[in-house]
Amino acid sequence: MRGFRANYEKFQDLNTEIVEISCDPLPVQKAWVASMKTEGSDEYGQVPFPVASDFWPHGEVTKAFDVFNEETGKAKRSVFIIDGEGMIRWSNVYTDSIPASGELLHEIENL
Amino acid sequence: MALQAGTPAPDFTLDAHSGAIKLSDLRGKTVVIGFHPASFTGG
């Protein structure tokens, strides 16, 4: 997430929008966004892309992408790259942190 | 198994901190969707 924020302009340069999704209720996400601080700035609440709530019906979108963890009731950490036609062009599920933005930017450049 | 490349992305509308977001409204742009287990975790 921090990587996405730090590299947001590079994604924009590639005509790319970012959407973050978790199964948390929206107020939790708003609190999280409000707690974020931009590097080198004292301002809070600076997340330049949508942080979306898939809380109710619980995990509906997460399930549609097949990355819902039935045991925890949460999304699996994962990334999808979708092209301008709405087609998934790349996807990956991660057990630890998501990859550096550079890897994703590279994939997008090669679409 | 996550949806794979070559599959149409399921359209959705969700509430986001910045307002409602609809995937199909972003047609014409590349979209990176990141799913996270919880908001207060890094990555």
N, CA and C atoms of all chains as a GROMACS GRO file, in nm:
protein
  462
    1MET      N    1   0.084  -0.121   0.000
    1MET     CA    2   0.000   0.000   0.000
    1MET      C    3   0.087   0.126   0.000
    2ARG      N    4   0.186   0.127   0.089
    2ARG     CA    5   0.275   0.242   0.092
    2ARG      C    6   0.347   0.256  -0.041
    3GLY      N    7   0.384   0.142  -0.100
    3GLY     CA    8   0.452   0.144  -0.228
    3GLY      C    9   0.363   0.203  -0.337
    4PHE      N   10   0.236   0.165  -0.333
    4PHE     CA   11   0.141   0.219  -0.431
    4PHE      C   12   0.132   0.371  -0.416
    5ARG      N   13   0.128   0.416  -0.292
    5ARG     CA   14   0.115   0.560  -0.270
    5ARG      C   15   0.239   0.632  -0.318
    6ALA      N   16   0.355   0.576  -0.284
    6ALA     CA   17   0.481   0.642  -0.319
    6ALA      C   18   0.500   0.648  -0.470
    7ASN      N   19   0.443   0.550  -0.540
    7ASN     CA   20   0.464   0.543  -0.685
    7ASN      C   21   0.339   0.579  -0.765
    8TYR      N   22   0.244   0.644  -0.699
    8TYR     CA   23   0.114   0.669  -0.764
    8TYR      C   24   0.131   0.745  -0.895
    9GLU      N   25   0.219   0.842  -0.898
    9GLU     CA   26   0.237   0.921  -1.020
    9GLU      C   27   0.288   0.836  -1.135
   10LYS      N   28   0.373   0.739  -1.102
   10LYS     CA   29   0.425   0.651  -1.208
   10LYS      C   30   0.312   0.566  -1.266
   11PHE      N   31   0.221   0.519  -1.180
   11PHE     CA   32   0.105   0.444  -1.230
   11PHE      C   33   0.018   0.536  -1.317
   12GLN      N   34  -0.001   0.657  -1.272
   12GLN     CA   35  -0.083   0.751  -1.349
   12GLN      C   36  -0.022   0.780  -1.486
   13ASP      N   37   0.109   0.787  -1.490
   13ASP     CA   38   0.178   0.811  -1.617
   13ASP      C   39   0.148   0.700  -1.717
   14LEU      N   40   0.115   0.581  -1.665
   14LEU     CA   41   0.083   0.467  -1.751
   14LEU      C   42  -0.069   0.451  -1.766
   15ASN      N   43  -0.144   0.561  -1.741
   15ASN     CA   44  -0.290   0.558  -1.754
   15ASN      C   45  -0.350   0.448  -1.668
   16THR      N   46  -0.297   0.435  -1.548
   16THR     CA   47  -0.336   0.326  -1.459
   16THR      C   48  -0.398   0.381  -1.331
   17GLU      N   49  -0.512   0.326  -1.294
   17GLU     CA   50  -0.577   0.360  -1.168
   17GLU      C   51  -0.557   0.246  -1.069
   18ILE      N   52  -0.553   0.281  -0.943
   18ILE     CA   53  -0.533   0.181  -0.838
   18ILE      C   54  -0.660   0.175  -0.753
   19VAL      N   55  -0.702   0.055  -0.718
   19VAL     CA   56  -0.813   0.036  -0.626
   19VAL      C   57  -0.770  -0.064  -0.520
   20GLU      N   58  -0.778  -0.023  -0.395
   20GLU     CA   59  -0.748  -0.114  -0.285
   20GLU      C   60  -0.880  -0.166  -0.228
   21ILE      N   61  -0.884  -0.294  -0.198
   21ILE     CA   62  -1.006  -0.354  -0.144
   21ILE      C   63  -0.972  -0.440  -0.022
   22SER      N   64  -1.049  -0.425   0.083
   22SER     CA   65  -1.044  -0.522   0.193
   22SER      C   66  -1.187  -0.546   0.240
   23CYS      N   67  -1.204  -0.647   0.324
   23CYS     CA   68  -1.338  -0.681   0.372
   23CYS      C   69  -1.372  -0.608   0.502
   24ASP      N   70  -1.292  -0.508   0.535
   24ASP     CA   71  -1.320  -0.428   0.654
   24ASP      C   72  -1.440  -0.336   0.629
   25PRO      N   73  -1.512  -0.302   0.736
   25PRO     CA   74  -1.618  -0.201   0.720
   25PRO      C   75  -1.558  -0.065   0.683
   26LEU      N   76  -1.635   0.014   0.610
   26LEU     CA   77  -1.585   0.142   0.559
   26LEU      C   78  -1.530   0.234   0.670
   27PRO      N   79  -1.595   0.243   0.786
   27PRO     CA   80  -1.539   0.333   0.889
   27PRO      C   81  -1.397   0.294   0.931
   28VAL      N   82  -1.368   0.166   0.930
   28VAL     CA   83  -1.233   0.120   0.964
   28VAL      C   84  -1.134   0.169   0.858
   29GLN      N   85  -1.177   0.159   0.733
   29GLN     CA   86  -1.088   0.203   0.626
   29GLN      C   87  -1.068   0.354   0.629
   30LYS      N   88  -1.175   0.425   0.661
   30LYS     CA   89  -1.161   0.570   0.669
   30LYS      C   90  -1.064   0.608   0.780
   31ALA      N   91  -1.072   0.535   0.890
   31ALA     CA   92  -0.980   0.560   1.001
   31ALA      C   93  -0.836   0.530   0.959
   32TRP      N   94  -0.823   0.424   0.882
   32TRP     CA   95  -0.689   0.387   0.835
   32TRP      C   96  -0.633   0.494   0.740
   33VAL      N   97  -0.718   0.537   0.646
   33VAL     CA   98  -0.674   0.641   0.553
   33VAL      C   99  -0.636   0.768   0.631
   34ALA      N  100  -0.719   0.801   0.730
   34ALA     CA  101  -0.693   0.923   0.807
   34ALA      C  102  -0.561   0.914   0.883
   35SER      N  103  -0.520   0.791   0.914
   35SER     CA  104  -0.396   0.774   0.992
   35SER      C  105  -0.272   0.777   0.904
   36MET      N  106  -0.290   0.770   0.773
   36MET     CA  107  -0.176   0.765   0.683
   36MET      C  108  -0.113   0.904   0.668
   37LYS      N  109   0.016   0.904   0.670
   37LYS     CA  110   0.088   1.030   0.656
   37LYS      C  111   0.174   1.022   0.531
   38THR      N  112   0.173   1.126   0.453
   38THR     CA  113   0.258   1.129   0.335
   38THR      C  114   0.402   1.155   0.378
   39GLU      N  115   0.492   1.080   0.317
   39GLU     CA  116   0.633   1.098   0.351
   39GLU      C  117   0.675   1.243   0.326
   40GLY      N  118   0.740   1.302   0.420
   40GLY     CA  119   0.787   1.439   0.404
   40GLY      C  120   0.680   1.543   0.427
   41SER      N  121   0.562   1.497   0.473
   41SER     CA  122   0.453   1.591   0.498
   41SER      C  123   0.393   1.562   0.634
   42ASP      N  124   0.334   1.662   0.695
   42ASP     CA  125   0.268   1.641   0.823
   42ASP      C  126   0.119   1.616   0.806
   43GLU      N  127   0.073   1.617   0.682
   43GLU     CA  128  -0.069   1.601   0.658
   43GLU      C  129  -0.111   1.454   0.668
   44TYR      N  130  -0.225   1.433   0.732
   44TYR     CA  131  -0.281   1.298   0.741
   44TYR      C  132  -0.385   1.279   0.631
   45GLY      N  133  -0.419   1.155   0.609
   45GLY     CA  134  -0.532   1.125   0.523
   45GLY      C  135  -0.503   1.138   0.375
   46GLN      N  136  -0.376   1.118   0.337
   46GLN     CA  137  -0.339   1.135   0.197
   46GLN      C  138  -0.325   1.001   0.126
   47VAL      N  139  -0.435   0.944   0.084
   47VAL     CA  140  -0.430   0.826  -0.002
   47VAL      C  141  -0.501   0.865  -0.131
   48PRO      N  142  -0.425   0.872  -0.242
   48PRO     CA  143  -0.478   0.934  -0.363
   48PRO      C  144  -0.568   0.844  -0.448
   49PHE      N  145  -0.588   0.719  -0.404
   49PHE     CA  146  -0.672   0.627  -0.482
   49PHE      C  147  -0.777   0.566  -0.389
   50PRO      N  148  -0.885   0.509  -0.445
   50PRO     CA  149  -0.993   0.458  -0.360
   50PRO      C  150  -0.950   0.339  -0.275
   51VAL      N  151  -0.987   0.343  -0.148
   51VAL     CA  152  -0.972   0.229  -0.058
   51VAL      C  153  -1.114   0.180  -0.031
   52ALA      N  154  -1.149   0.066  -0.090
   52ALA     CA  155  -1.289   0.024  -0.097
   52ALA      C  156  -1.320  -0.088   0.002
   53SER      N  157  -1.445  -0.085   0.048
   53SER     CA  158  -1.490  -0.182   0.149
   53SER      C  159  -1.577  -0.289   0.086
   54ASP      N  160  -1.536  -0.414   0.103
   54ASP     CA  161  -1.614  -0.529   0.055
   54ASP      C  162  -1.675  -0.600   0.176
   55PHE      N  163  -1.731  -0.517   0.266
   55PHE     CA  164  -1.777  -0.569   0.394
   55PHE      C  165  -1.913  -0.638   0.384
   56TRP      N  166  -2.004  -0.581   0.302
   56TRP     CA  167  -2.139  -0.636   0.298
   56TRP      C  168  -2.201  -0.621   0.162
   57PRO      N  169  -2.257  -0.727   0.099
   57PRO     CA  170  -2.251  -0.866   0.148
   57PRO      C  171  -2.106  -0.909   0.165
   58HIS      N  172  -2.077  -0.971   0.277
   58HIS     CA  173  -1.938  -0.985   0.317
   58HIS      C  174  -1.853  -1.060   0.214
   59GLY      N  175  -1.753  -0.988   0.162
   59GLY     CA  176  -1.656  -1.051   0.073
   59GLY      C  177  -1.711  -1.085  -0.064
   60GLU      N  178  -1.821  -1.023  -0.104
   60GLU     CA  179  -1.884  -1.061  -0.231
   60GLU      C  180  -1.789  -1.042  -0.350
   61VAL      N  181  -1.725  -0.925  -0.356
   61VAL     CA  182  -1.635  -0.898  -0.468
   61VAL      C  183  -1.508  -0.983  -0.455
   62THR      N  184  -1.461  -0.995  -0.333
   62THR     CA  185  -1.341  -1.076  -0.307
   62THR      C  186  -1.365  -1.220  -0.352
   63LYS      N  187  -1.485  -1.270  -0.324
   63LYS     CA  188  -1.519  -1.407  -0.367
   63LYS      C  189  -1.525  -1.416  -0.519
   64ALA      N  190  -1.578  -1.309  -0.583
   64ALA     CA  191  -1.590  -1.310  -0.729
   64ALA      C  192  -1.453  -1.320  -0.796
   65PHE      N  193  -1.352  -1.263  -0.730
   65PHE     CA  194  -1.214  -1.271  -0.781
   65PHE      C  195  -1.143  -1.396  -0.728
   66ASP      N  196  -1.213  -1.471  -0.645
   66ASP     CA  197  -1.163  -1.598  -0.592
   66ASP      C  198  -1.038  -1.580  -0.504
   67VAL      N  199  -1.042  -1.476  -0.422
   67VAL     CA  200  -0.931  -1.454  -0.329
   67VAL      C  201  -0.984  -1.434  -0.186
   68PHE      N  202  -1.100  -1.498  -0.157
   68PHE     CA  203  -1.158  -1.489  -0.022
   68PHE      C  204  -1.107  -1.605   0.061
   69ASN      N  205  -1.057  -1.575   0.178
   69ASN     CA  206  -1.010  -1.680   0.269
   69ASN      C  207  -1.127  -1.720   0.360
   70GLU      N  208  -1.182  -1.838   0.335
   70GLU     CA  209  -1.302  -1.881   0.408
   70GLU      C  210  -1.273  -1.902   0.557
   71GLU      N  211  -1.148  -1.929   0.591
   71GLU     CA  212  -1.115  -1.956   0.732
   71GLU      C  213  -1.108  -1.827   0.813
   72THR      N  214  -1.056  -1.722   0.752
   72THR     CA  215  -1.039  -1.597   0.827
   72THR      C  216  -1.149  -1.496   0.796
   73GLY      N  217  -1.223  -1.517   0.686
   73GLY     CA  218  -1.325  -1.421   0.647
   73GLY      C  219  -1.266  -1.294   0.588
   74LYS      N  220  -1.140  -1.303   0.548
   74LYS     CA  221  -1.071  -1.185   0.492
   74LYS      C  222  -1.022  -1.215   0.351
   75ALA      N  223  -0.980  -1.108   0.283
   75ALA     CA  224  -0.923  -1.126   0.150
   75ALA      C  225  -0.781  -1.182   0.160
   76LYS      N  226  -0.746  -1.266   0.065
   76LYS     CA  227  -0.605  -1.304   0.052
   76LYS      C  228  -0.531  -1.186  -0.010
   77ARG      N  229  -0.407  -1.165   0.033
   77ARG     CA  230  -0.328  -1.056  -0.023
   77ARG      C  231  -0.300  -1.089  -0.170
   78SER      N  232  -0.347  -1.007  -0.259
   78SER     CA  233  -0.337  -1.041  -0.401
   78SER      C  234  -0.346  -0.916  -0.487
   79VAL      N  235  -0.298  -0.930  -0.609
   79VAL     CA  236  -0.298  -0.817  -0.702
   79VAL      C  237  -0.349  -0.864  -0.838
   80PHE      N  238  -0.436  -0.784  -0.898
   80PHE     CA  239  -0.484  -0.810  -1.034
   80PHE      C  240  -0.452  -0.688  -1.120
   81ILE      N  241  -0.407  -0.712  -1.241
   81ILE     CA  242  -0.394  -0.605  -1.339
   81ILE      C  243  -0.501  -0.627  -1.446
   82ILE      N  244  -0.586  -0.526  -1.464
   82ILE     CA  245  -0.699  -0.535  -1.556
   82ILE      C  246  -0.679  -0.431  -1.667
   83ASP      N  247  -0.695  -0.473  -1.792
   83ASP     CA  248  -0.670  -0.380  -1.901
   83ASP      C  249  -0.792  -0.292  -1.928
   84GLY      N  250  -0.778  -0.201  -2.022
   84GLY     CA  251  -0.883  -0.104  -2.051
   84GLY      C  252  -1.011  -0.164  -2.104
   85GLU      N  253  -1.007  -0.291  -2.142
   85GLU     CA  254  -1.125  -0.362  -2.190
   85GLU      C  255  -1.193  -0.440  -2.078
   86GLY      N  256  -1.136  -0.434  -1.958
   86GLY     CA  257  -1.195  -0.508  -1.846
   86GLY      C  258  -1.149  -0.652  -1.836
   87MET      N  259  -1.040  -0.683  -1.904
   87MET     CA  260  -0.988  -0.821  -1.904
   87MET      C  261  -0.872  -0.831  -1.804
   88ILE      N  262  -0.874  -0.936  -1.724
   88ILE     CA  263  -0.761  -0.960  -1.634
   88ILE      C  264  -0.640  -1.001  -1.717
   89ARG      N  265  -0.531  -0.931  -1.698
   89ARG     CA  266  -0.410  -0.961  -1.775
   89ARG      C  267  -0.300  -1.023  -1.690
   90TRP      N  268  -0.316  -1.012  -1.560
   90TRP     CA  269  -0.210  -1.060  -1.469
   90TRP      C  270  -0.271  -1.071  -1.331
   91SER      N  271  -0.236  -1.176  -1.259
   91SER     CA  272  -0.283  -1.186  -1.120
   91SER      C  273  -0.183  -1.267  -1.039
   92ASN      N  274  -0.181  -1.238  -0.911
   92ASN     CA  275  -0.092  -1.312  -0.822
   92ASN      C  276  -0.144  -1.304  -0.678
   93VAL      N  277  -0.122  -1.410  -0.603
   93VAL     CA  278  -0.159  -1.413  -0.462
   93VAL      C  279  -0.031  -1.424  -0.381
   94TYR      N  280  -0.026  -1.350  -0.270
   94TYR     CA  281   0.097  -1.343  -0.192
   94TYR      C  282   0.073  -1.389  -0.049
   95THR      N  283   0.169  -1.460   0.005
   95THR     CA  284   0.157  -1.501   0.144
   95THR      C  285   0.214  -1.394   0.237
   96ASP      N  286   0.305  -1.315   0.185
   96ASP     CA  287   0.367  -1.210   0.267
   96ASP      C  288   0.323  -1.074   0.215
   97SER      N  289   0.414  -0.985   0.189
   97SER     CA  290   0.376  -0.853   0.139
   97SER      C  291   0.363  -0.857  -0.013
   98ILE      N  292   0.292  -0.759  -0.067
   98ILE     CA  293   0.278  -0.752  -0.212
   98ILE      C  294   0.410  -0.706  -0.273
   99PRO      N  295   0.429  -0.728  -0.403
   99PRO     CA  296   0.558  -0.699  -0.463
   99PRO      C  297   0.586  -0.549  -0.471
  100ALA      N  298   0.709  -0.517  -0.493
  100ALA     CA  299   0.746  -0.377  -0.513
  100ALA      C  300   0.670  -0.323  -0.634
  101SER      N  301   0.638  -0.194  -0.630
  101SER     CA  302   0.561  -0.135  -0.740
  101SER      C  303   0.634  -0.149  -0.872
  102GLY      N  304   0.766  -0.152  -0.868
  102GLY     CA  305   0.844  -0.162  -0.990
  102GLY      C  306   0.807  -0.284  -1.072
  103GLU      N  307   0.782  -0.395  -1.004
  103GLU     CA  308   0.744  -0.518  -1.074
  103GLU      C  309   0.610  -0.501  -1.145
  104LEU      N  310   0.516  -0.438  -1.075
  104LEU     CA  311   0.384  -0.416  -1.136
  104LEU      C  312   0.393  -0.317  -1.251
  105LEU      N  313   0.470  -0.210  -1.232
  105LEU     CA  314   0.486  -0.111  -1.340
  105LEU      C  315   0.546  -0.177  -1.463
  106HIS      N  316   0.638  -0.267  -1.440
  106HIS     CA  317   0.700  -0.339  -1.550
  106HIS      C  318   0.596  -0.424  -1.625
  107GLU      N  319   0.511  -0.493  -1.547
  107GLU     CA  320   0.406  -0.574  -1.609
  107GLU      C  321   0.311  -0.487  -1.691
  108ILE      N  322   0.275  -0.371  -1.637
  108ILE     CA  323   0.182  -0.281  -1.706
  108ILE      C  324   0.244  -0.228  -1.836
  109GLU      N  325   0.370  -0.194  -1.829
  109GLU     CA  326   0.440  -0.144  -1.949
  109GLU      C  327   0.440  -0.248  -2.059
  110ASN      N  328   0.439  -0.376  -2.020
  110ASN     CA  329   0.448  -0.483  -2.118
  110ASN      C  330   0.313  -0.538  -2.163
  111LEU      N  331   0.204  -0.475  -2.120
  111LEU     CA  332   0.071  -0.524  -2.161
  111LEU      C  333   0.053  -0.512  -2.312
  112MET      N  334  -0.808  -2.057  -0.585
  112MET     CA  335  -0.728  -2.013  -0.701
  112MET      C  336  -0.784  -1.880  -0.752
  113ALA      N  337  -0.700  -1.779  -0.749
  113ALA     CA  338  -0.743  -1.647  -0.795
  113ALA      C  339  -0.777  -1.651  -0.944
  114LEU      N  340  -0.867  -1.564  -0.986
  114LEU     CA  341  -0.896  -1.552  -1.130
  114LEU      C  342  -0.767  -1.524  -1.206
  115GLN      N  343  -0.756  -1.588  -1.319
  115GLN     CA  344  -0.630  -1.583  -1.394
  115GLN      C  345  -0.638  -1.488  -1.514
  116ALA      N  346  -0.522  -1.458  -1.568
  116ALA     CA  347  -0.513  -1.377  -1.689
  116ALA      C  348  -0.598  -1.441  -1.800
  117GLY      N  349  -0.668  -1.355  -1.876
  117GLY     CA  350  -0.752  -1.403  -1.984
  117GLY      C  351  -0.898  -1.417  -1.942
  118THR      N  352  -0.925  -1.392  -1.813
  118THR     CA  353  -1.062  -1.396  -1.760
  118THR      C  354  -1.116  -1.253  -1.753
  119PRO      N  355  -1.240  -1.230  -1.798
  119PRO     CA  356  -1.298  -1.096  -1.779
  119PRO      C  357  -1.311  -1.067  -1.630
  120ALA      N  358  -1.275  -0.946  -1.590
  120ALA     CA  359  -1.285  -0.910  -1.448
  120ALA      C  360  -1.432  -0.892  -1.411
  121PRO      N  361  -1.476  -0.952  -1.302
  121PRO     CA  362  -1.614  -0.930  -1.257
  121PRO      C  363  -1.634  -0.782  -1.224
  122ASP      N  364  -1.740  -0.723  -1.278
  122ASP     CA  365  -1.765  -0.582  -1.247
  122ASP      C  366  -1.816  -0.570  -1.103
  123PHE      N  367  -1.791  -0.457  -1.042
  123PHE     CA  368  -1.841  -0.437  -0.906
  123PHE      C  369  -1.857  -0.289  -0.878
  124THR      N  370  -1.941  -0.260  -0.781
  124THR     CA  371  -1.953  -0.126  -0.725
  124THR      C  372  -1.932  -0.140  -0.574
  125LEU      N  373  -1.841  -0.063  -0.520
  125LEU     CA  374  -1.814  -0.068  -0.376
  125LEU      C  375  -1.804   0.074  -0.322
  126ASP      N  376  -1.832   0.087  -0.192
  126ASP     CA  377  -1.810   0.214  -0.125
  126ASP      C  378  -1.662   0.223  -0.088
  127ALA      N  379  -1.602   0.335  -0.122
  127ALA     CA  380  -1.463   0.359  -0.085
  127ALA      C  381  -1.455   0.484   0.001
  128HIS      N  382  -1.340   0.507   0.060
  128HIS     CA  383  -1.326   0.622   0.149
  128HIS      C  384  -1.352   0.752   0.074
  129SER      N  385  -1.331   0.748  -0.059
  129SER     CA  386  -1.345   0.867  -0.142
  129SER      C  387  -1.479   0.871  -0.215
  130GLY      N  388  -1.569   0.775  -0.187
  130GLY     CA  389  -1.698   0.768  -0.255
  130GLY      C  390  -1.714   0.633  -0.325
  131ALA      N  391  -1.826   0.615  -0.393
  131ALA     CA  392  -1.850   0.487  -0.460
  131ALA      C  393  -1.753   0.469  -0.577
  132ILE      N  394  -1.711   0.346  -0.597
  132ILE     CA  395  -1.621   0.317  -0.708
  132ILE      C  396  -1.680   0.200  -0.787
  133LYS      N  397  -1.686   0.219  -0.920
  133LYS     CA  398  -1.738   0.113  -1.006
  133LYS      C  399  -1.630   0.077  -1.106
  134LEU      N  400  -1.600  -0.052  -1.111
  134LEU     CA  401  -1.489  -0.094  -1.197
  134LEU      C  402  -1.512  -0.056  -1.343
  135SER      N  403  -1.633  -0.079  -1.394
  135SER     CA  404  -1.656  -0.055  -1.537
  135SER      C  405  -1.650   0.095  -1.572
  136ASP      N  406  -1.660   0.182  -1.471
  136ASP     CA  407  -1.641   0.326  -1.497
  136ASP      C  408  -1.496   0.357  -1.536
  137LEU      N  409  -1.407   0.263  -1.509
  137LEU     CA  410  -1.264   0.286  -1.535
  137LEU      C  411  -1.219   0.226  -1.668
  138ARG      N  412  -1.318   0.183  -1.751
  138ARG     CA  413  -1.283   0.128  -1.883
  138ARG      C  414  -1.197   0.229  -1.959
  139GLY      N  415  -1.099   0.177  -2.032
  139GLY     CA  416  -1.008   0.265  -2.105
  139GLY      C  417  -0.879   0.289  -2.027
  140LYS      N  418  -0.886   0.259  -1.898
  140LYS     CA  419  -0.766   0.269  -1.816
  140LYS      C  420  -0.723   0.131  -1.770
  141THR      N  421  -0.595   0.116  -1.747
  141THR     CA  422  -0.548  -0.002  -1.678
  141THR      C  423  -0.583   0.014  -1.529
  142VAL      N  424  -0.625  -0.094  -1.466
  142VAL     CA  425  -0.661  -0.088  -1.324
  142VAL      C  426  -0.580  -0.193  -1.248
  143VAL      N  427  -0.516  -0.148  -1.143
  143VAL     CA  428  -0.449  -0.240  -1.051
  143VAL      C  429  -0.540  -0.254  -0.929
  144ILE      N  430  -0.586  -0.376  -0.903
  144ILE     CA  431  -0.667  -0.400  -0.784
  144ILE      C  432  -0.582  -0.475  -0.683
  145GLY      N  433  -0.570  -0.416  -0.566
  145GLY     CA  434  -0.497  -0.483  -0.458
  145GLY      C  435  -0.592  -0.524  -0.349
  146PHE      N  436  -0.601  -0.654  -0.321
  146PHE     CA  437  -0.681  -0.704  -0.210
  146PHE      C  438  -0.591  -0.718  -0.087
  147HIS      N  439  -0.645  -0.678   0.028
  147HIS     CA  440  -0.568  -0.684   0.154
  147HIS      C  441  -0.649  -0.752   0.262
  148PRO      N  442  -0.583  -0.831   0.345
  148PRO     CA  443  -0.655  -0.898   0.454
  148PRO      C  444  -0.716  -0.798   0.552
  149ALA      N  445  -0.647  -0.688   0.578
  149ALA     CA  446  -0.697  -0.589   0.673
  149ALA      C  447  -0.634  -0.455   0.643
  150SER      N  448  -0.708  -0.350   0.672
  150SER     CA  449  -0.662  -0.216   0.636
  150SER      C  450  -0.533  -0.177   0.707
  151PHE      N  451  -0.523  -0.221   0.834
  151PHE     CA  452  -0.409  -0.171   0.911
  151PHE      C  453  -0.285  -0.260   0.900
  152THR      N  454  -0.276  -0.331   0.790
  152THR     CA  455  -0.153  -0.406   0.764
  152THR      C  456  -0.082  -0.343   0.647
  153GLY      N  457   0.046  -0.354   0.644
  153GLY     CA  458   0.125  -0.289   0.539
  153GLY      C  459   0.113  -0.358   0.406
  154GLY      N  460   0.188  -0.310   0.310
  154GLY     CA  461   0.191  -0.371   0.179
  154GLY      C  462   0.083  -0.314   0.092
   0.00000   0.00000   0.00000
